[in-house]
C-alpha cells in the first residue's frame, strides 16, 4: 500500500471540469466531502452529480456529514466571523458523532491520496483547514491545498 497523501479543495469560483482536473492532476483517489449539507446551487457540485463526475476520473467519493460545520458555524462563516466559526467548529469536533467520523476519516486515509472537499475556495476561511491540521498531526503527514482554476 502506498503512503498516505492529504489534499484539500474548495469548489467556489470553479467549474466541474476545472475541479475534476485539479483532483486528477494531484492523482487524488478519494474525495471526502466534509459539508454538513452536500447540496449546492452550483451545477455539478451536489452529492450525486459530484460523485458521478469524479467517478468518471476513477476517483471515489464519501460524504462524512458529521464533519460538516453546524448551522451556526455556517452563519458565522457567511458573515466573515472566522473566529466564531472556528470556536463553534472546535466545540462540534468534541461531540461523539464528530469523533467517530474523525476516526473513520483517519481509517479512510490509510494508503490513499485523499482530498477533503468543501465550498470555500481559500482554505484559510474554511473548517477543512482544522480537519487537515488534525489529519496531519494524527497521521504524521503533510497537506497540499488545491485551488482549481477559476471560471
N, C-alpha and C positions, 0 to 999 in steps of 0.2 A: 504494500500500500504506500502511496506517495505521501509526502509531507503535506500537512495542512497549510493552506493559504487562505487568508481572510481579506475580503474586499467589502466596501460599502458602495451604494449607489442611490441616487435620488433621480426621479424622472421629471421633475419640474423643468419646464422650458426645453423638453426633449421630445422627439418623435419616437414611436415604437422602433423604427428602423435604426436610428442612432443609438437608442438604448440597447437594443439587441447586439449591435456592432460592438459597443463598449464591453459588453459581457463576453462576447465571442473573442474579441482581441485579448482579453485578460485570461482566456481559457477557463472561465468560471464553469463549474459543472452542477452547481446547486444554488438557486436563489431562495433565500429565506425572507419572506415578506413579514415585516415587523410592524405593519399598520394594524391598528385596532379594528379598523373598518377597511376591508380590502376592496373598496369600490372607488371609482374615480369618474369624474365628469369627462376626463380625457380619454378619447377612444384608444383602446389597446392596453389600458393600464388597470382595468378592473380584473379581479382574480381569475376568472375563467379565460378571458381573452389574453391576459398576460401569460398565464401558464401555457396556453396553446401556442402563443407566439414564440416563446423561448424554447418550447419543446421542439419546434422546427429546427432549432440550432443545437439540439442534443443537451439542453440544459433542463434539469429537474426543478420543480417548484414545491415549496412547502410554505404554508401560512401558519405562523405562530401568533395568533391573535392575542394571547396572554402577554406578549412582549410589546404590544402597542401602547400608545400613550392614552391614559384615561381622558374622558371628555374635557375635564377642567384643565388638563395639561395642553390639550389641543387648542383650547380657547386662549390660554396664555401664549402659546406659540404664535397664533394668528395675530395677537396684539403686540408681538415683539418682546414679550416679557420672558426672556430666556432664563433668568434666574428662577422665576416661579415654575416654568416648565421643568427645569432640572430638579427642583425641590419636590414637585409633585411626582415626577417620574421615579426619583430615588425612593420615595415612600412606596410607590407602586411595586418596584422591584423587590421590596421586602415582603410582599404578600406571598402566600403559599402557591397560588396559580402561577405567578411570575417566576418564583424559584423553581418550580417544576419545569417550566418552559425553558429557563436558563440551562438546566441540566440536559434537557432534550437538545437544545442548541449545541451545547458542547459535544454531545454524542454525535449529532449530525455532522459536525465539522471534522471529525477524525478522518484524516487522509483525503479530505475533499478540498476543492477550490470553491469555497463558499462565499456568497455575497449577500450582505444584509441590504434589504430594499425598503425604502420609504419614499416619501414625496419630495422633501426639500432638496434642492439642488446642492446647496452647500451644507456639508456635514456639521459645521460649527453650530448651526441653529436647529439641529435635529437630535432626537433621542437615540438614534442609531449610533451616534458617537459614544454614548455611555455604554451601549451594548458592545461596541468594538473594543473599548477600553477593558471591559470585563473579560471578553474573549482573549485579548492579548495577554492579560495577566494570568488568566486561568490556564491557557494552553501554551504560554511562553512563545508567542508568535508575533509577527508584525502585521500591520494592516496597510492596505492601499485603498485610498478613496477615489473611486472612479467618477468622472464627470463626463457624461455623454455630450456630444456636440449639440449646441443649441439649435432651435429652429429659427 
